[in-house]
């Protein structure tokens, strides 16, 4: 039991460091996420929060709801 828990912990740490994360997204998205993820101070956080919200709204607008529904029901 203990060995399997250690293996899971190691695997999740590797994933947290970005192993799978970096394989799932294109480089331009990763650069944008990295820029937003590392915050220097409260002012930087405020600026990056505004950028993240704007990016989120842009992404939501780009989603085709009919296509999403089709993919959900076809799977």
Secondary structure, DSSP 8 states (H G I E B T S, - for coil): -HHHHHHHHHHHHHHHTTHHHHHHS-HHHHHHHHHHH---SHHHHHHHHHHHHHHHHHHHHH--HHHHHHHHHH-
